[in-house]
Amino acid sequence: MIVTIIVGVLAFSLGSVISYFMWNSALNKKRTKMIKEAEVEAEVIRKEKILQAKEKFLQLKSEHDKVISEKNNRIAQAENRIKQKELQLSQKFEDLQRKQKEVDAIRENLTAQMELVEKRNEELDKMHRVQIEKLEAISGMSADEAKNQLIESLKAEAKTQAMSYINEIVDEAKMTATKEAKRIVVQSIQRVATETAIENSVTVFNIDSDEIKGRIIGREGRNIRALEAATGVEIIVDDTPEAIILSAFDPVRREIARLALHQLVTDGRIHPARIEEVVQKVQKQVEDEIIEVGKRTTIDLGIHGLHPELIRLVGKMKYRSSYGQNLLQHSREVANLCAIMASELGLNPKIAKRAGLLHDIGKVPDDEPELPHAVLGMKLAEKYKEKPEVCNAIGSHHDEVEMTTLIAPIVQVCDAISGARPGARREVVESYIKRLKEMEDLALSYPGVLKTYAIQAGRELRVIVGSEKVSDEEANKLSFEIAKKIQDEMTYPGQVKITVIRETRAINYAK
């Protein structure tokens, strides 16, 4: 029994030992296998990390190389610019040195020439003193005595020249004599007021036969009343054969009435409803024509950027006349003259042409404010954003506003040239002939005057004097006196040039 127990214990012990060794062996195998697997996995991870590190390194290296390349390019460009600037500076330095040498050479040459001139001046002074001493010895007079004698001999000549200087001073005084200028303007308007009112307020509408007059009048005068109410024009139907008179101070309304009458007579249907329809249609046509004329005028003159309202006022000038002169033609003429004069004086011809075209827009306003047309035109130009020099030229061309630019006197002068030239404006023939005759008679009243001729439409008076009765000095004095007397005793537009002609003729006959 004990043996059996001992054997069993031994067997159990042996089995435990064997089991332990077997379990330990299996555990070692499993551990070894896990270690190998871990090593394999670690190797794979290591290789992946190495690859990632290499890729990151290559990426960083590429970016670094790119940055280095850009920096190298910038450095190269900067070096090239620096080299170019160095070349330019060296070239400029060489040019400066060369110019400095030239300046030094010129300075040396000038110094030598100045020394030579000073020596010659000293020699001339010596010779001058020697000549004066010789002249004093020959004439028996000192230099002061000779000077006094020369002054006395020049006094008579100075008096003659003084007359021409007086004429220039008088002309300059006329430019500033605003009061005298206004007097001349008012008297000129009074002389031509009657004819101008007739010329500007009446339009004659020609008809084929007097039968049409009855149709225009209508039953109990309803047609003519409707026409007068629609157009604002007085229609005078009298005994004048084949003519109807349209009377109104607004030239645009007269033109509308004339065109409406023409369409009504041509169409043959004349009754109040038709009259209103035709007048409205013609008003639109005339308004479109005004705008078209304004645009065409600005294009012809090369003027751009005008406000549409100013373009309309320019077109409206076509239907307005001043002293018998069409206002649009006058403004175009003034604009061209202003451009030519501004170019000759070295000023801006475009601004001058613009001011010349717009200088009379105050004569064609839509309303009739109590303002001079120059001031009204200036306010319109300011309202539509014209340049200050243009506005000042418009407002000052009749001296209502002080001139502040050089364009202003150019516009004033060109306005006078356009209005004063022969044939530009109408005046009554009888008064014109009478004025010329009075001018010639006034000059004939002076002693020594043989003949007088008023030429250039009264702008010039030529006076022929006898050479044995009037000397050269007296002829100059006579011209001044006649001009002063005409200015004091006569009224005339613009200015009159007085030319005194003194000539000597020797006549013989060959037989």
C-alpha positions in Angstrom: 0.0 0.0 0.0 2.8 2.4 1.0 4.7 1.3 -2.1 1.6 2.0 -4.2 1.3 5.4 -2.6 5.0 6.1 -3.1 4.8 4.9 -6.7 1.7 7.0 -7.2 3.4 10.1 -5.7 6.5 9.5 -7.8 4.4 9.0 -10.9 2.4 12.1 -10.1 5.7 14.0 -9.5 7.2 12.6 -12.6 4.0 13.5 -14.6 4.0 17.0 -13.1 7.6 17.5 -14.0 7.0 16.1 -17.5 3.9 18.3 -17.8 5.8 21.3 -16.7 8.6 20.7 -19.2 6.1 20.1 -21.9 4.0 23.2 -21.1 7.2 25.3 -20.7 8.4 24.0 -24.1 5.1 24.9 -25.7 5.1 28.2 -24.1 8.7 28.9 -25.3 7.7 27.9 -28.8 4.7 30.2 -28.7 6.8 33.0 -27.3 9.4 32.4 -29.9 6.7 32.5 -32.6 5.2 35.7 -31.2 8.7 37.3 -31.0 9.4 36.4 -34.6 6.0 37.7 -35.7 6.6 40.9 -33.7 10.1 41.2 -35.3 8.6 40.7 -38.8 5.9 43.3 -38.1 8.5 45.7 -36.6 10.6 45.2 -39.6 7.7 46.1 -41.9 6.8 49.1 -39.8 10.4 50.2 -39.8 10.7 49.9 -43.6 7.4 51.9 -44.0 8.7 54.6 -41.6 12.0 54.6 -43.5 10.1 55.0 -46.8 7.9 57.8 -45.3 10.9 59.5 -43.9 12.7 59.3 -47.3 9.6 60.7 -49.1 9.3 63.5 -46.6 13.0 64.1 -47.0 12.8 64.2 -50.7 9.8 66.5 -50.5 11.5 68.9 -48.1 14.6 68.7 -50.3 12.6 69.6 -53.4 10.9 72.5 -51.7 14.3 73.7 -50.3 15.8 73.4 -53.8 12.9 75.4 -55.2 13.3 78.1 -52.6 17.0 78.2 -53.1 16.4 78.4 -56.9 14.0 81.3 -56.6 16.4 83.1 -54.2 19.2 82.5 -56.7 17.0 83.9 -59.5 16.2 87.0 -57.5 19.8 87.5 -56.6 20.8 87.1 -60.3 18.1 89.6 -61.4 19.2 92.0 -58.6 22.8 91.6 -59.7 21.8 92.3 -63.4 19.9 95.4 -62.3 22.8 96.5 -60.2 25.2 95.9 -63.2 22.9 97.9 -65.5 22.7 100.8 -63.0 26.4 100.6 -62.6 26.8 100.8 -66.4 24.3 103.7 -66.6 26.0 105.5 -63.7 29.4 105.0 -65.3 28.1 106.3 -68.6 26.4 109.3 -66.9 29.6 109.9 -65.0 31.6 109.9 -68.3 29.1 112.2 -69.9 29.3 114.5 -66.9 33.1 114.5 -67.0 32.9 115.2 -70.8 30.4 118.1 -70.3 32.5 119.4 -67.4 35.5 119.5 -69.7 33.4 121.3 -72.4 32.2 123.8 -69.8 35.7 124.4 -68.5 36.8 125.0 -72.1 33.9 127.4 -72.8 34.6 129.2 -69.5 38.2 129.6 -70.4 37.2 130.8 -73.9 34.7 133.3 -72.4 37.2 134.6 -69.9 39.7 135.2 -72.7 37.0 136.9 -74.8 35.9 139.1 -71.8 39.5 140.2 -71.2 39.7 141.0 -74.9 36.4 143.0 -74.8 37.5 144.9 -71.8 40.8 145.8 -73.5 38.8 147.0 -76.6 36.4 148.9 -74.4 39.3 150.7 -72.8 40.7 151.5 -76.2 37.3 152.7 -77.5 36.9 154.9 -74.4 40.3 156.5 -75.1 39.4 157.0 -78.8 36.0 158.4 -77.8 37.6 161.0 -75.5 40.1 161.9 -78.2 37.3 162.3 -80.7 35.2 164.5 -78.3 38.3 166.7 -77.7 38.8 167.1 -81.4 35.2 167.9 -82.1 35.2 170.5 -79.3 38.3 172.0 -80.8 36.8 172.1 -84.3 33.3 173.4 -83.3 34.5 175.8 -80.6 31.8 174.3 -78.2 31.9 172.1 -75.3 30.1 168.8 -75.2 27.4 170.2 -72.9 26.8 173.2 -75.3 26.5 170.8 -78.2 24.1 168.6 -76.3 21.8 171.6 -75.5 21.8 172.7 -79.1 20.9 169.2 -80.2 18.0 169.1 -77.6 16.6 172.4 -79.0 16.7 171.0 -82.6 14.8 167.9 -81.5 12.0 169.8 -79.8 10.1 170.4 -83.0 10.4 166.8 -84.0 9.3 165.7 -80.5 6.1 167.8 -80.8 5.2 166.1 -84.0 5.7 162.7 -82.6 3.7 163.7 -79.5 0.6 164.0 -81.7 0.8 160.3 -82.6 1.3 159.5 -79.0 -1.8 161.5 -78.1 -3.8 159.4 -80.6 -2.6 156.2 -79.0 -3.5 157.5 -75.5 -7.0 158.5 -76.7 -7.5 155.1 -78.2 -6.5 153.5 -75.0 -8.8 155.8 -73.0 -11.7 154.7 -75.3 -11.2 151.1 -74.2 -11.7 152.1 -70.6 -14.4 154.7 -71.2 -17.4 152.5 -70.3 -19.8 155.5 -70.0 -18.9 156.7 -73.5 -19.2 153.2 -74.9 -22.7 152.8 -73.4 -23.7 156.2 -74.9 -22.6 155.1 -78.4 -24.4 151.7 -78.1 -27.6 153.3 -77.0 -27.5 155.9 -79.8 -26.7 153.2 -82.3 -29.7 151.1 -81.2 -31.9 154.2 -81.5 -30.8 154.9 -85.0 -31.7 151.4 -86.2 -34.6 150.5 -83.8 -37.4 151.1 -86.3 -36.0 149.0 -89.1 -34.8 146.2 -86.7 -38.3 145.9 -85.2 -39.8 145.6 -88.7 -37.2 143.1 -89.8 -37.5 141.0 -86.8 -41.2 141.0 -86.0 -42.8 140.5 -89.4 -42.9 137.5 -91.8 -44.7 137.6 -95.2 -46.5 134.4 -96.2 -47.1 134.3 -99.9 -50.2 132.6 -101.3 -51.2 131.6 -104.9 -54.6 133.6 -104.9 -56.6 135.8 -102.7 -59.4 133.2 -102.5 -57.3 131.3 -99.9 -57.6 134.4 -97.6 -61.3 133.7 -97.0 -60.6 130.0 -96.2 -57.9 131.0 -93.7 -60.2 133.5 -92.0 -63.0 130.9 -91.9 -66.7 131.4 -91.0 -67.0 134.4 -88.7 -63.2 134.3 -88.3 -63.0 131.1 -86.4 -60.1 129.7 -88.4 -57.9 132.7 -88.0 -58.8 133.0 -84.3 -57.9 129.3 -83.7 -54.6 129.8 -85.6 -53.7 132.9 -83.6 -54.5 131.1 -80.3 -52.5 128.0 -81.2 -49.4 129.9 -82.5 -49.4 133.1 -80.5 -48.8 135.1 -83.7 -50.9 138.0 -85.0 -52.1 137.1 -88.5 -52.9 140.2 -90.6 -55.1 139.6 -93.7 -55.4 142.9 -95.6 -55.6 144.1 -99.2 -52.0 143.2 -99.9 -52.3 141.0 -103.1 -51.3 137.3 -102.6 -49.7 137.8 -99.2 -50.5 137.4 -95.5 -48.5 139.1 -92.8 -47.5 137.2 -89.7 -46.5 139.5 -86.8 -44.8 138.5 -83.6 -41.6 139.4 -81.8 -40.8 135.7 -81.2 -39.2 134.4 -84.4 -39.7 130.7 -83.5 -43.5 131.3 -83.1 -43.5 133.1 -86.5 -41.7 130.2 -88.1 -44.2 127.7 -86.6 -47.1 129.8 -87.9 -45.5 130.0 -91.4 -45.0 126.3 -91.6 -48.4 125.5 -90.2 -50.1 127.8 -92.7 -48.1 126.3 -95.5 -49.2 122.7 -94.6 -52.8 123.8 -94.1 -53.0 125.6 -97.4 -51.2 122.7 -99.2 -53.6 120.2 -97.6 -56.7 122.3 -98.2 -58.4 121.2 -94.9 -58.6 124.3 -92.8 -60.7 124.1 -89.6 -60.0 124.6 -85.9 -59.4 120.9 -85.0 -57.1 120.5 -88.0 -55.3 123.7 -87.2 -54.5 122.5 -83.6 -53.3 119.2 -84.9 -51.0 120.8 -87.6 -49.6 123.4 -85.1 -48.7 120.7 -82.6 -47.0 118.6 -85.3 -45.1 121.6 -86.7 -44.0 122.6 -83.1 -42.4 119.2 -82.7 -40.7 119.5 -86.2 -39.3 123.0 -85.4 -38.1 121.8 -82.0 -36.3 118.8 -83.6 -34.9 121.1 -86.3 -33.6 123.4 -83.6 -31.7 120.6 -81.9 -30.4 119.2 -85.2 -29.1 122.7 -86.2 -27.4 123.0 -82.8 -25.7 119.6 -83.2 -24.7 120.3 -86.7 -23.2 123.6 -85.8 -21.1 122.1 -82.9 -19.9 119.3 -85.2 -18.9 121.8 -87.9 -17.0 123.9 -85.4 -15.4 120.9 -83.7 -16.9 121.8 -80.3 -17.6 118.8 -78.1 -19.1 118.2 -74.7 -21.8 120.9 -74.8 -24.8 120.4 -72.5 -27.9 119.4 -74.5 -29.7 122.6 -73.4 -26.9 124.8 -74.7 -27.0 122.8 -78.0 -30.7 123.6 -78.2 -30.1 127.3 -77.5 -27.4 127.4 -80.3 -29.9 125.9 -82.7 -32.5 128.4 -81.6 -30.1 131.2 -82.8 -31.1 130.3 -86.4 -34.4 132.0 -85.9 -33.1 135.1 -84.3 -31.5 138.2 -86.0 -29.7 141.1 -84.4 -29.6 144.4 -86.4 -30.6 142.4 -89.5 -27.7 139.9 -89.0 -28.6 136.3 -88.4 -27.5 135.4 -84.9 -26.3 131.9 -85.7 -24.2 133.0 -88.6 -22.8 135.8 -86.4 -21.9 133.4 -83.6 -20.2 131.0 -86.0 -18.2 133.8 -87.5 -17.2 135.1 -84.0 -16.2 131.5 -83.0 -13.9 131.1 -86.0 -12.4 134.6 -85.5 -11.8 133.8 -81.8 -10.0 130.6 -82.7 -7.7 132.3 -85.2 -6.9 135.1 -82.9 -6.2 132.8 -79.9 -3.9 130.7 -82.0 -2.0 133.8 -83.1 -1.6 134.8 -79.5 -0.6 131.4 -78.3 -3.8 130.8 -76.3 -6.2 127.8 -76.4 -8.2 128.1 -79.6 -10.8 125.5 -78.5 -11.8 127.4 -75.4 -11.8 130.7 -77.5 -14.0 129.1 -80.2 -16.4 127.7 -77.5 -16.7 131.2 -75.9 -17.3 132.8 -79.3 -20.1 130.4 -80.2 -21.9 130.9 -76.8 -21.3 134.6 -76.4 -24.9 135.5 -77.5 -26.9 132.7 -76.0 -28.4 135.2 -73.6 -30.4 136.6 -76.6 -32.4 133.3 -77.1 -33.6 132.3 -73.6 -36.9 130.4 -73.0 -38.1 133.1 -70.7 -37.4 136.9 -70.8 -35.7 138.0 -67.5 -34.8 141.6 -67.0 -31.0 141.1 -67.5 -28.5 142.2 -70.1 -28.1 139.4 -72.6 -24.3 139.0 -71.8 -25.0 138.5 -68.0 -27.9 136.2 -68.8 -25.7 134.2 -71.1 -23.0 133.9 -68.4 -25.5 132.6 -65.9 -26.7 130.0 -68.4 -23.2 128.9 -69.1 -22.5 128.6 -65.3 -25.7 126.7 -64.8 -24.6 124.1 -67.4 -21.1 123.7 -66.0 -19.0 125.6 -68.6 -15.4 126.5 -67.7 -14.9 129.8 -65.7 -12.9 131.4 -68.6 -15.8 130.7 -71.0 -18.4 132.1 -68.6 -16.3 135.3 -68.0 -15.8 135.9 -71.7 -19.6 135.6 -72.3 -20.5 137.9 -69.4 -17.8 140.6 -70.2 -18.1 140.9 -74.0 -20.2 144.1 -73.5 -18.3 145.2 -70.3 -21.2 144.3 -67.9 -18.7 142.1 -66.0 -15.0 142.7 -65.4 -12.7 140.7 -67.6 -10.5 138.2 -65.8 -9.0 136.1 -68.6 -7.2 136.8 -71.9 -10.1 135.0 -73.8 -12.6 137.7 -72.8 -11.1 140.6 -74.8 -10.6 138.3 -77.8 -14.4 137.5 -77.8 -15.2 141.2 -77.4 -13.0 142.2 -80.3 -14.2 139.4 -82.6 -17.8 140.3 -81.8 -17.1 143.9 -82.8 -15.3 142.7 -86.0 -18.2 140.5 -87.0 -20.9 143.1 -86.3 -19.0 146.1 -87.7 -17.7 144.8 -91.0 -19.4 146.4 -94.1 -22.6 144.6 -95.1 -23.0 142.6 -91.8 -25.8 144.6 -90.3 -28.5 146.7 -91.9 -29.2 150.4 -91.4 -31.5 152.8 -93.1 -29.9 153.9 -96.4 -30.9 157.6 -96.0 -29.3 157.9 -92.6 -26.3 156.1 -93.8 -25.8 158.4 -96.8 -26.5 161.4 -94.6 -23.9 160.4 -92.1 -21.2 159.9 -94.8 -22.0 163.3 -96.3 -21.8 165.0 -92.9 -18.5 163.4 -92.3 -17.1 164.6 -95.6 -18.5 168.2 -95.1 -17.0 168.3 -91.6 -13.5 167.6 -93.0 -13.9 170.0 -95.9 -14.5 172.9 -93.4 -10.8 172.9 -92.4 -8.5 175.3 -94.4 -6.2 173.6 -96.9 -8.5 170.6 -97.4 -9.1 170.0 -101.2 -11.2 166.8 -101.3 -12.6 164.3 -98.8 -13.8 160.7 -99.5 -15.6 158.5 -97.0 -14.7 154.9 -97.9 -15.0 151.4 -96.3 -18.7 151.9 -95.6 -17.8 155.0 -93.5 -15.1 153.3 -91.5 -12.3 155.4 -93.1 -12.2 159.1 -94.1 -9.5 160.1 -96.6 -8.6 163.8 -96.6 -6.5 165.3 -99.4 -4.8 168.6 -98.6 -2.8 171.0 -100.7 1.0 170.5 -100.3 1.6 174.2 -100.6 -0.9 175.1 -97.8 -0.4 172.3 -95.3 3.0 171.0 -94.1 3.8 167.5 -92.8 3.5 168.6 -89.2 0.2 170.4 -89.9 -1.2 167.3 -91.7 -0.6 165.2 -88.6 -2.2 167.8 -86.4 -5.2 168.1 -88.9 -5.8 164.3 -88.7 -6.0 164.5 -84.9 -8.3 167.5 -84.9 -10.7 166.0 -87.5 -10.9 162.7 -85.5 -11.6 164.6 -82.3 -14.3 166.7 -83.9 -16.0 163.7 -85.5 -15.9 161.9 -82.1 -17.5 164.9 -80.3 -20.1 166.0 -82.9 -21.2 162.8 -84.7 -22.6 159.4 -83.8 -21.4 156.3 -85.6 -20.9 152.6 -85.0 -17.4 151.3 -84.4 -14.5 153.6 -85.2 -13.5 155.9 -88.1 -9.9 156.0 -89.4 -8.8 159.5 -90.5 -6.1 159.5 -93.2 -4.7 162.9 -94.3 -2.9 162.7 -97.7 -0.4 165.4 -98.7 1.4 165.0 -102.0 3.3 167.2 -104.4 2.9 166.8 -108.2 5.2 168.2 -110.9 3.5 168.3 -114.3 5.1 169.2 -117.6 4.1 168.7 -121.3 6.3 167.5 -124.1 5.4 169.2 -127.4 
